[in-house]
Structure formats: C-alpha cells, structure tokens
Amino acid sequence: MEAYQYMKKKRPVLVAVILVLIFSVVLGFSACAAEADSKEESGKIQLTATTTMLSDLARNIAGEEVEVTGLMGTGIDPHLYQASAGDISALQEADVVLYNGIHLEGKMGDIFASLREQNKTVISVEDALDKNDLIQTEDSEQNYDPHVWFNVELWKKAARHLAQELSAYAPEHKAVFKTNLESYVKELEDLEKFIQEKVDTLPKDKRILVTAHDAFSYFGKAYGFEVKGLQGISTETEAGTQDISQMAEYIANNEIKAVFVESSVSPKTIEALQAAVKSKGFETAIGGSLYSDSLGDKESGDDSYIETWKANIETIVSALQ
C-alpha cells in the first residue's frame, strides 16, 4: 500500500521525465531532418557563428559557398548570453560552428565541448592565437582578455585560421576561400592605415580612453592609448560606488575631456561616473557610444567589422581632441 501511494505521488514526475525523453528523441530526429532539408534546398555548407563579428568574418572568408547564421544579434552582450533551445538546435544542425573562445561566450563552454565530442567541426578564434598574442587579466594567470578583434593584426590571424579550417572541411572550395582571404586581408591592411592616420591626429597626452567595461585593452596596446574600464573584462562584474569614485578622481585629476558608453552595455554606470566627476569640480562629456562586443546594425551602416572599427575610431578621436 505504501509503495502504491509513493508511486501515485511520484506519477506526475515520472510522466514529465518520460515526456522530456520523448521530446528529446523527436527533437533529435527533427534536427537531422531539418539539416538534410536545409542542405538539399541551398546546397551550401551551413555555418553558425556566435557573435556579430564572427558572422561578418565568416561571410567575408566563406563567400557564397557557405550559408552563415548568427546566434547573437546587434547589441547583444556575449558575456551574459545564454543559449536558447533554438540556438542549440541551430548549432546541432550546422555543418560548421564558429566561436570566439577565451571565455567570451562564458555560459556556452559546455555546449562547444559537447559538439566537439559529437565530432562536429567546431572552429575557435582562440585556436588561431598564441598565448603571447593575448593580454592577461589581473584576475588570474589562467585568464586572458577575449576582446581580440580590437587588434586588427590578430583579426587577420583569425581570418587565416578560418580559411584554413574551412579548406580542410571542404577542400573542393579551397581556391575560393584563399581568394576571399587575400581580398579581405587587403581590406584589413587598409583599415589599419585608416586607424593609424586618425590616431596620429590626437596628441599623445590625450590618448586616455575611459569606457563602460574593459573591452579595449587590445586597442590601447596597438595604438598607444591608456585604457580604463569602469567594469571588468566581463560585464558580469558590476562597478561599485568605490570604483566609480576612484575613476572619477582619476578623470578629474587628468582632466579627461570625454568618457564613452558602449552599445552592448547599459549607460547607467557611465552616467553615474559623469555625475561623480562633476562633484569633484571637473566636467567630462559623454563622448559617444562605442561598439564593443557587437557590430552596429544595418540602419547605422556600421554592420561590418571594418565599418564598426571606423565608427569607433572616429568617435574616440573626435571626442578627445
């Protein structure tokens, strides 16, 4: 009798478990069917990339041979991003998965590991870089700054790595990937010249960049800027009252003309910082919004890596002059 009562109480749980198992099996079959249908319709390699920067990179290198799907839209913060059931399905259905690594997509690490265990072709920017390329954080010797796209030289390495991995996956398209890579590297070289010309117009003593979170260290190292982020490397770390007060003191003492909000981070902390600076007898402007963890959108015209970079450097230099 007691056993019967126990099973009666547990029946809803058992039913739920059974339903979940059935749903998982059905989803698995549906994913396989969808993948097959997608390939039959387009005849193209299906690549799913995590961030907007990587989606743009994939489109430049892969060209028309690959259909690129991006998980994260404009303005999405990859540090905080949690994959939905639809995202997981998109990753499973893809022929190739492209992600940044270096803990940028911090909440998705287990997913990528699982895909690799399933022998999915998974490409990571992290694998393209040597540890000497990376900037260590102050938190731990094991942690590195993931914002590598703010060094164009490192982005070239990412482009070459992607072309190499795609060529290994689809050797029949190797010549196309090679041609696309050469063309894109030339565009990146032109971008580097553009950035340097803009930076050269700004006096060295004005090259201090204060932003919402610490995303611009690679930029600072490449172009001689002192970079200060109100929040840490990850936006999961919130700035406290003491952080704001100390940064306000630094800005007032150095008479920094402008500070910057970011497109993928709430402006509240920078607005609080601006008010704190004013309370110390100095006024700093909000110099504009910078793209940090996401590209711009089509409406802004900054929806490519190159145009996003140009928009950022023009905003920074103009505000700090």
N, C-alpha and C positions, 0 to 999 in steps of 0.2 A: 504493500500500500504506500509506504513512504517513497519507494522507488518510483511508483506511478506519479505521485504528487510532485516529486522532484522533476521528472521528465515533463510533466504538464507545465510547470513554471518555466522550464528552460525551452519549451517548444518554440516560442517566438524567436529566441536567439538562434536556435538550430535552423529554423526556416530562413532567417536572414542570412546565415552563413551559406546555406545551400544556394540561395538566390544570388549571392555575391559570386560564388564559384561558377554558377551557370552563366552569369553576366560576363565574367572574365573570359570564359571559353568562347562565348559568342563574339565578344569584342575582338578576341584574337583572330577568329575566322573572318570577321568583318574587316579587320585591318589588312589581312592578307589579300582579301578580295579587292579592297579599295586600292591597295598598292598595285595589284595586277591591272585593274581597270585604268588607273592613272597612267601607267606605262603604255598601255595599249592605245590610249587616247592621244598622248603627246609624243610618245617615242623618245622622250628625253630622260636624262638622268635626273632624279628627284633629290635635291639638296635642301636640307633645313638648317638654317643658321640661327643662332640665338639673338644677337644684338643687331641693331640697325647698321653699325659699322661693318660687321661681318657679312651681312646681306649684301651691302654695296660692294665689298671686296669680292665676294663670290660672283656677283653679276659681271664685274669687270674682267675677272680671270676666266670664268667659265663661258661667258657669252651665250650664244644661242643654243649651245649643246646641252645646257643644264637649265632646269626649271627651279628657281630659288624661292623658297618660302621662309619668311622671317617670323620668329616667335614673338619678339618684342617690338612694339610699335614706337613711334616717336614720343619722346618724353618719358619713357618707361625706365625706371631705375633697376638695373640688373642685380645690384647688391641685395635688393629686397624681393626680387621676383620669385614667385612660387609657381611652378608648372601646374597647369590645369590638366584635367583628363584629356582634353582636346590636344594640348601640347604634347603630352606623352604619346598619344596616338600618332600625331604628325611626325614625331621623332622615330617611332617604330616603323612607320610607313616609308620613311625616306630611305634612299639608297645610300646617301652620304649625310653625315651630321657634322656641322662646323661650329665650334665654340671657342671662346677666348681662353678659359682656364685661368691659372694663377689666382683662383678663388674669386674671380669676378662674379660668376654665377654661383655664388656660395651655397645656395639652397638646392642646387641641381646636381651636385657632385656624384651622388649615388646613382642618379639616372644615367649619367655618362658611363660610369663604371659598369652598370648593368648592360648597357648597349654594347660595350666592348666585349663583355662576356658572351654576348649573343653573336659575336663575330660581325657586328655591324661596322661599316667603315666610318670611323669617328676621327675627325681631324681637329687638332687643337693648336691655336697660335702659340701656346706655351711650349709646344714641342719644337717650334721653329727657332726658339731663342736660347741662348746660352745664359747661365746664371750671371755672367759678367755683364750681360746686356741689361739686367734687371736692377731696379732700385730697391734696396732692403727697407723695410719699415722699421720704425723704432720699437715696435711691439715685441718682435721675436726674430731671431736669426733665421728662422724657417719660413718667415712670411715675406712676400715681395709685393710691390705695388703692381696692380694689374692693368693700369691705365696706359698701356704701351703704345696705343695709337697716337699719343701726343708726341711721339718721336717718329718722324717720317722715315728715318733710316730703318727703324725696327718694323715699320709697316711694310717696307719693301721686303724685308726678310719674311714677313707673314705671307706676302703675295707670292714669293718664290716657293715657299713651303706648300702653299695651297696648290699651285700649278704642278708641283712635283707629285703631290699625293693624288690629285685628280688624274694625272697622266698614268700613274700606277694603277688606278682603278679602271680607267677607260683608255688604254693605250692607243686605241683607234682614233682618238681625238687629240693625241699628244701635240701634233703640229699646231692645232688651233689654240690650245692652251699656251703654248710657247709664244705664238704671235701676240696673243692678248696680253700676256705678261710683259713682253718687251714694250708694247704700246703703253701699258699702264705705268710701268716703271719710269718711262719718259715723262709722263704727266706728273708723277710724284717728284721727279727732279725739278720740273718747272715750278711745282708748288714750293719746294724748299727755297728756291731763288726768290719767289714772291714773299715768303715769310721773312727771310733774312733782310730783304730790302725794306720791309715795313719796320722791323725791329731796329734797323740802323738809324731810323729817323727819331728814335726815342733815346734821350740821354741816359747813360748807364745808371745814374743815381736815381732815376725814376722807374727803373725796372724792378718794381716790387708788386707782386700780384697777390691780392687777398681775395679768396673765393669762399663759397659756402662749404665745400669739403675738399679734402686733399687729393685732388684728381690731376693736378697739373705739374707734378714733380718732374716728369719726363720732359715736358715743355721747358720748364725752368732750367734743367740741366743742359738741354740742347741749345738754348738761346740766351743764357746768362741772366735769367730772372731769379730773384729771390721769391719763393712761393710760400704763402701761408694759407692753410686751410682751416676754417673755423671748426669743422668736424674732421674726423679722422679719414683714413683711406676708404673705409666703408661708411655708408650713410647710416648704418645701424648704430654707429656711435654718435650719440647726441651731444651737442655743445652745452655745457653748464654755465651758470652765472659767472663762475670764476674764469672760465675760458673766454667768455665774452669780454669781461673786464680787462683781462690781460692783453687781449688782442686790441681792444680799444686804446689802451695805454700805448701800445706799440705804434698804432696808426697815428695817434696824436703826436707822439714824440718824433716820428719820422715824417710827419706832415704828408701822409699819403693821400693823394688827391681823390682817388676813387677806389671803391671795392665792388665786387661783382656777385650777382646772383647766378644761379645755374638753372638751365631749362628743366632738368630732371630732379631738382631738389627744391623743397619749399623755401620761399624767400623770407620766411619769418625770422630766422636766426640772423640773417644779414641786416634786416631792418632793425632788429634789436641792437645789433652791433653799431649801426649808424647812429642810433639814439644814444648809445653809451659813449661813443666818440664825442658827440656834441656836448654831453655832460662834463667832459674833460676839457672843454674850452676850444675844441677844434671841430670843423665841419668837413666831413668827407661825403662825396656824392656816391650814389649807386651808378656805376659806370655803364651798366647794361647787363644783359643776360648772356651768359656763355653756354655753349653746348659742351657738356662734359661726358655723360655716359650714354648719350644718344645723339644721332644726327638730327638736323632740322626736318621740317615737313615740306611737302611739295608747294604749299602755299607760300612759304618763306623763300623758296628757291634754294634752300640750303640742305637739300635731301641727299647729298652725296658727301663722301668723306672729304673730298677736295673743297667743295663749296662751304662745308661746315668749318673747315680749317681757316679758310679765307675770312669768313664772317667773324670768327673768334679773334683772329689777329688784328683785324681792322677795329673791332670793338675795344680791345685791350689798348692798343697804341693810341687811338683817338681819345680815350678817356683819361689816360695817364700823361698825355702831353702837357 
